[in-house]
Amino acid sequence: MSTEPRPRSCPPARDRGHRATVLAALLLAASAATLAYVLIGGPDDPVELPADDRPNAAQG
């Protein structure tokens, strides 16, 4: 029986293709969630923009 520590075996490094796949999956999930949110109807109270009180030259 040896008293020397065994060298650690490192797991194989993930390549750039794996990172791209994970990023693509996250972007796809975010897109699907956004689309579902919009199709369901979004927020209950839409934000109302203030009316423009200045007269429009085209209507004048």
Secondary structure, 3 states (H helix, E strand, C coil): CCCCCCCCCCCCCCCHHHHHHHHHHHHHHHHHHHHHHHHHCCCCCCCCCCCCCCCCCCCC
